[in-house]
Amino acid sequence: MKQIDDLGGMGVVQTVRAMEEGSTTAGAVARACLERIAAANDDIKAFVALDPGHVLEEAAKVDAGAHAGGLLRGVPYAVKDVIDTADYPTAYGSPLYAGYMPGRDAACVRRAREQGSVLMGKVATGEFATQTPSQARNPLRTTHTPGGSSSGSAAAVAAGMVPVAFGTQTTGSIVRPAVYCGLVGYKPSFGMLGTAGLKTLSHTQDTIGVIARDVMDVACFSFGVHGVRHVQAAVEHPRIALCRSSQWDYASLATHGTLDVLAKRLASRGIHVDSIELPATMEALAAQQPRLFMFEARQNLAYEMETRRTQLSTRLQKRLDAAQAVTLDEYISLRQQVLQCQWQFAELMRNYDAILYPAAAGEAEKGLKEAGDPRFGALWTMLHVPTVSFPCGKGPSGLPLGVQLVGAFGEDMRLLSVAQLAARIALEVG
């Protein structure tokens, strides 16, 4: 068997290749990841539930021939703690559910298991995947937030504990933590990964996605879960639109500069780049997203509000109380606006392969009491379209800045192909 120096440092694609070549085993990879978790988790606080003995048992089953045809055999992964798992408690980031055992896997976890992936444990999340942050820290600078609410997912991957993790996004909870931690975040088209077993927050927006170290890793894992071997086909002469909107007013000057520099570099490589303004109807919808969210969250957390209110954070209580001001008529109107904008965006994307947009306001903020501004993912999550975020340059303090590419609904493979090219060029941005 060929010796691999750093099993714990391998990405998804490297692990899949090594397993297929027979140059490593699922047990060896799992042990290497467990060593990294043991060394770093006290500082990073990414994992909230872990059973090393059980991990090694599951890896041994893979090595013994379980899931022999799986495309992700031996790939270690972590699961955000708002997604149910049969083997580990799922607390949804809340003391209300401490120690709760769902007794079954969520759909995405079951599919990953069927493909031979090895679940390493559960990672931290903001309370019910909202803005109340977890205790996870940014491995790039532990005094700073890793973002939220997929904080543990990003922190675990950035610290090298696992090569990939499931996260969720209702507003910007995948794209922002990924770039805060110098990673790639992929929010698929709505429904691509089934949400059965996810603690529902906003039923028209909640999306399960993936955080990993590069674009090929998120593609390999996300499609591999479905038993599909992702083939990265190049998009000839991609067309990209740098999209400006009023949300840019909330982005730092460094973020503005990074987007402009990346757009120029893309154009210098022969990629067609236009500059467009976000249509007024979408501007209006983006501004109303918090109200749609609040109406749905109050429904989906009604039990917790009515029976365990005092165990919810003050922040979440106030947000759910404010939802009483959103009437059913307003909510229905918002849903109709979403449908109209989905059609409008589909028409816009007839001319482009991807939209270039900020992924976050700037660098990861200092402190752990806030998880960053989620607004830059809000519209795209409502529209159900795929997005890929990746680091591009660094801010004044030396932490990563980030951008995202947005694609047409269902055109995930095309978007990932363009993102692979753009992320490679983004590495050149200082």
C-alpha positions in Angstrom: 0.0 0.0 0.0 1.4 3.4 -1.0 2.3 5.6 2.0 0.4 8.9 2.2 2.1 11.4 4.5 -1.0 13.4 5.6 -4.2 11.4 5.5 -6.0 13.9 7.6 -5.1 16.7 5.2 -6.6 15.1 2.2 -9.6 16.7 0.5 -12.7 14.9 -0.8 -11.4 14.2 -4.3 -8.0 13.0 -2.9 -9.7 10.6 -0.5 -12.0 9.2 -3.1 -9.0 8.7 -5.5 -6.9 7.1 -2.7 -9.6 4.7 -1.7 -10.2 3.7 -5.3 -6.5 3.1 -5.8 -6.2 1.1 -2.6 -3.5 3.4 -1.3 -5.3 4.0 2.0 -8.2 2.7 4.1 -11.3 4.3 5.6 -9.9 3.4 9.0 -6.6 5.1 8.4 -8.2 8.3 7.2 -10.7 8.4 10.1 -7.9 7.9 12.6 -6.0 10.8 11.1 -9.0 13.1 11.3 -9.7 12.0 14.9 -6.1 13.0 15.8 -6.7 16.4 14.3 -10.0 16.8 16.1 -8.3 15.8 19.4 -5.5 18.3 18.9 -7.7 21.3 17.9 -11.2 21.0 19.1 -10.6 22.4 22.6 -9.5 25.7 21.0 -11.8 25.7 18.0 -14.9 24.3 19.6 -16.3 23.0 16.3 -17.4 19.5 17.3 -20.3 19.3 19.9 -20.8 15.5 19.6 -18.1 12.9 18.9 -17.6 9.2 19.5 -14.2 8.1 18.3 -14.9 4.4 19.0 -18.1 4.5 16.9 -16.3 6.4 14.1 -13.7 3.7 13.8 -16.4 1.0 13.9 -18.1 2.6 10.9 -14.9 3.0 9.1 -14.1 -0.7 9.7 -17.4 -1.6 8.1 -16.5 0.4 5.0 -13.1 -1.4 4.8 -14.9 -4.7 5.3 -16.9 -4.1 2.1 -20.0 -2.2 3.3 -21.2 0.2 0.6 -18.8 -1.3 -1.8 -20.2 0.6 -4.8 -20.4 3.9 -3.0 -18.8 6.9 -4.7 -17.7 8.4 -1.4 -16.2 5.4 0.4 -14.0 6.5 3.3 -14.7 10.2 3.0 -15.0 11.7 6.5 -17.6 14.4 7.0 -19.3 16.4 9.7 -22.9 17.4 10.1 -24.3 20.7 11.3 -26.3 20.2 14.5 -29.7 21.2 13.1 -29.6 18.0 11.0 -30.8 14.8 12.6 -28.5 11.8 13.1 -29.3 8.4 14.5 -25.9 7.9 16.1 -25.4 11.3 17.8 -27.6 13.7 19.7 -29.1 16.7 17.8 -29.5 19.8 20.0 -30.3 22.3 17.2 -27.9 24.7 19.0 -30.3 25.1 21.9 -30.2 24.0 25.5 -33.9 23.1 25.1 -32.8 19.9 23.1 -29.6 19.0 25.0 -29.1 15.3 24.7 -32.0 14.8 22.3 -31.6 11.6 20.2 -33.8 11.8 17.0 -33.4 8.0 16.5 -33.0 8.3 12.7 -30.8 10.0 10.1 -31.8 13.0 8.1 -32.2 12.3 4.4 -28.8 13.8 3.4 -27.0 11.9 6.2 -28.6 8.6 5.1 -27.6 9.2 1.5 -24.0 10.1 2.5 -23.9 6.9 4.5 -25.2 4.8 1.6 -22.3 6.1 -0.5 -19.7 5.0 2.1 -18.9 8.3 3.8 -17.9 8.1 7.4 -19.7 10.5 9.8 -17.2 12.0 12.3 -19.8 13.7 14.5 -21.9 16.8 14.9 -20.6 20.4 14.7 -21.8 23.6 16.2 -24.6 25.8 14.9 -26.3 29.0 15.9 -29.4 28.6 17.9 -31.9 26.8 15.6 -29.7 28.1 12.7 -30.5 31.7 13.5 -28.2 34.7 14.3 -27.5 33.8 17.9 -24.0 32.4 17.5 -22.4 29.2 18.7 -19.1 29.0 20.6 -17.1 27.9 17.6 -14.1 29.9 16.7 -12.4 30.9 13.4 -9.3 28.7 13.0 -7.7 31.5 11.0 -7.8 33.7 14.0 -9.6 32.3 17.1 -10.5 35.8 18.4 -12.8 36.2 15.4 -16.1 34.7 14.4 -16.2 31.9 11.9 -19.6 33.2 10.8 -23.0 31.7 11.2 -25.1 29.8 11.5 -23.0 27.0 9.9 -20.1 28.1 12.2 -19.0 24.6 13.3 -19.1 23.3 9.7 -16.8 26.0 8.5 -14.5 25.8 11.5 -14.1 22.1 11.4 -13.1 22.1 7.7 -10.8 25.1 8.1 -9.1 23.5 11.0 -8.4 20.3 8.9 -10.6 18.2 11.2 -12.7 17.0 8.2 -12.5 17.6 4.5 -16.2 18.5 4.1 -19.3 19.3 6.2 -23.0 19.7 5.7 -24.3 23.2 6.4 -27.6 24.9 6.0 -28.6 28.3 4.6 -31.8 30.2 5.1 -30.3 33.6 4.4 -26.5 33.5 4.2 -25.4 30.8 6.6 -23.2 28.8 4.1 -21.7 31.4 1.9 -20.5 33.7 4.7 -18.9 31.2 7.1 -17.1 29.6 4.2 -15.4 32.7 3.1 -14.8 33.9 6.7 -12.8 30.7 7.1 -11.1 30.8 3.7 -13.2 28.0 2.2 -15.7 27.2 -0.5 -19.4 27.2 0.3 -22.0 25.7 -2.0 -25.7 26.3 -1.6 -27.4 24.1 -4.2 -30.6 24.8 -6.1 -33.5 24.5 -3.6 -34.4 20.9 -3.0 -31.3 19.3 -4.6 -30.5 17.9 -1.1 -33.7 16.7 0.6 -34.5 18.5 3.9 -36.2 15.6 5.7 -34.7 15.5 9.1 -33.6 19.2 9.1 -35.1 21.3 11.9 -37.3 23.5 9.8 -36.9 27.3 10.3 -38.2 28.8 7.0 -39.8 26.1 4.9 -39.6 28.1 1.6 -35.9 28.9 2.1 -34.1 26.3 4.2 -31.4 24.7 2.0 -28.8 22.0 2.8 -25.4 22.6 1.3 -21.8 21.8 1.7 -18.6 23.6 2.9 -15.2 22.2 1.8 -11.7 23.4 0.8 -12.2 23.9 -2.9 -14.8 23.8 -5.6 -14.0 20.3 -6.8 -14.5 18.9 -3.3 -17.9 20.4 -2.9 -18.9 19.2 -6.3 -17.6 15.7 -5.7 -19.3 15.3 -2.4 -22.6 17.0 -3.3 -23.1 14.9 -6.4 -21.6 11.8 -4.9 -24.3 11.8 -2.3 -26.7 11.2 -5.1 -24.6 8.4 -6.6 -23.5 10.7 -9.4 -19.9 10.9 -10.4 -19.3 14.6 -11.0 -17.5 15.3 -14.3 -16.1 18.8 -14.5 -17.0 19.9 -18.0 -15.5 23.3 -18.9 -17.9 26.0 -19.9 -16.5 27.6 -23.1 -16.5 31.4 -23.1 -18.4 31.8 -19.8 -20.5 34.9 -19.4 -20.5 36.7 -16.1 -22.4 39.7 -14.8 -20.9 41.8 -12.0 -24.2 42.7 -10.3 -24.4 45.9 -8.2 -27.3 46.7 -5.8 -28.1 48.8 -2.8 -26.7 46.0 -0.6 -23.2 47.0 -1.8 -23.6 50.0 0.6 -23.2 47.6 3.4 -20.0 46.1 2.0 -16.5 47.3 2.9 -14.4 49.3 0.5 -12.0 46.4 0.5 -14.8 44.1 -0.7 -15.8 46.6 -3.4 -12.2 46.7 -4.6 -11.8 42.9 -4.6 -14.9 42.4 -6.7 -13.7 45.0 -9.2 -10.2 43.5 -9.4 -11.6 40.0 -9.9 -14.0 41.2 -12.6 -11.0 42.8 -14.5 -8.9 39.7 -14.1 -11.7 37.5 -15.4 -12.1 39.8 -18.4 -8.3 39.7 -19.0 -8.6 35.9 -19.4 -11.1 36.3 -22.2 -14.2 35.8 -20.0 -17.1 38.0 -21.0 -17.9 40.3 -18.0 -20.7 42.8 -18.0 -21.7 45.2 -15.2 -25.4 45.3 -14.4 -27.8 46.7 -11.8 -30.1 44.5 -9.8 -33.6 45.0 -11.1 -35.8 47.1 -8.9 -38.3 44.3 -8.2 -35.5 42.2 -6.8 -34.2 45.1 -4.8 -37.6 45.4 -3.2 -37.9 41.7 -2.5 -34.4 41.5 -0.9 -35.4 44.3 1.5 -38.5 42.3 2.6 -36.8 39.0 3.1 -36.6 39.4 6.9 -40.3 39.7 7.1 -40.9 36.5 5.1 -38.4 34.7 7.3 -40.0 35.9 10.6 -43.5 34.8 9.5 -42.3 31.3 8.7 -40.0 31.0 11.7 -42.7 31.9 14.1 -44.8 29.1 12.6 -42.0 26.5 12.7 -40.9 27.4 16.2 -44.4 27.7 17.6 -44.0 24.8 19.9 -40.7 26.1 21.4 -42.2 29.6 21.8 -45.4 28.3 23.5 -43.8 25.7 25.8 -40.1 26.6 26.4 -40.0 30.3 25.7 -37.6 31.1 28.6 -35.0 28.6 27.1 -34.8 30.6 23.9 -32.3 33.4 23.6 -33.6 36.9 24.2 -32.6 37.8 20.6 -34.7 34.9 19.2 -37.6 35.7 21.4 -37.7 39.3 20.2 -37.4 38.3 16.6 -40.3 35.9 16.8 -42.4 38.4 18.8 -41.8 40.9 16.0 -43.2 38.4 13.5 -46.7 39.1 14.8 -46.7 42.3 12.8 -46.4 40.3 9.6 -50.0 39.5 8.5 -51.1 36.5 6.4 -52.0 38.9 3.6 -48.5 40.4 3.6 -46.9 36.9 3.7 -49.0 35.7 0.7 -48.0 38.9 -1.2 -44.4 38.2 -0.5 -44.7 34.7 -1.7 -46.2 36.0 -5.0 -43.4 38.5 -5.3 -40.9 35.7 -4.9 -42.5 33.7 -7.7 -42.4 36.7 -10.0 -38.8 37.4 -9.3 -37.9 33.7 -9.8 -39.3 34.0 -13.4 -37.6 37.4 -13.9 -34.2 36.0 -12.7 -34.6 33.0 -15.0 -35.0 35.4 -17.9 -32.0 37.4 -16.8 -29.9 34.3 -16.7 -30.6 33.5 -20.3 -27.7 35.9 -21.0 -25.3 34.8 -18.3 -23.7 31.7 -16.8 -23.2 33.4 -13.4 -23.7 36.5 -11.4 -20.8 37.9 -9.5 -21.8 39.3 -6.1 -20.4 39.9 -2.6 -20.5 37.0 -0.2 -20.0 39.0 3.0 -19.6 42.6 4.0 -15.9 42.1 4.6 -13.5 40.1 6.8 -14.6 38.0 9.8 -15.5 40.3 12.7 -13.5 40.3 15.9 -15.4 38.7 18.8 -17.9 35.8 19.2 -21.1 37.7 20.0 -22.0 38.3 16.4 -21.8 36.1 13.3 -21.7 38.7 10.6 -24.2 40.3 8.2 -26.2 37.6 6.3 -27.9 40.0 3.8 -25.7 39.1 0.8 -27.3 35.6 0.5 -30.9 36.6 1.2 -32.2 37.2 -2.3 -30.5 34.2 -3.9 -31.8 31.9 -1.2 -35.4 33.2 -1.7 -35.0 32.7 -5.4 -34.0 29.0 -4.9 -30.9 29.4 -7.2 -27.5 27.9 -6.6 -24.6 29.9 -5.2 -20.9 29.2 -4.7 -18.8 31.4 -2.4 -15.0 31.4 -2.3 -12.2 33.6 -0.9 -10.8 36.4 -3.0 -8.0 38.6 -1.6 -7.6 39.7 2.0 -8.9 42.6 4.0 -7.0 45.2 6.0 -6.3 42.8 8.9 -5.2 39.9 6.7 -8.3 37.7 6.9 -10.0 36.5 3.7 -12.5 38.5 1.7 -15.1 36.6 -0.2 -17.3 36.7 -3.3 -20.0 34.5 -4.6 -21.2 33.3 -8.0 -24.9 32.8 -8.5 -26.4 30.5 -11.2 -29.7 29.7 -12.8 -32.0 27.3 -11.0 -30.9 23.7 -11.8 -27.7 24.7 -13.5 -25.5 23.7 -10.6 -23.0 21.8 -12.7 -22.5 24.7 -15.0 -22.2 27.1 -12.1 -19.6 24.9 -10.4 -17.6 24.7 -13.5 -17.5 28.5 -13.8 -16.7 28.8 -10.1 -13.7 26.4 -10.4 -12.2 28.7 -13.0 -13.1 31.9 -11.2 -11.8 30.6 -7.8 -8.5 29.7 -9.4 -8.2 33.3 -10.8 -9.3 34.7 -7.5 -6.2 33.2 -5.9 -4.2 35.8 -7.8 -6.0 38.7 -6.1 -3.7 39.9 -3.3 
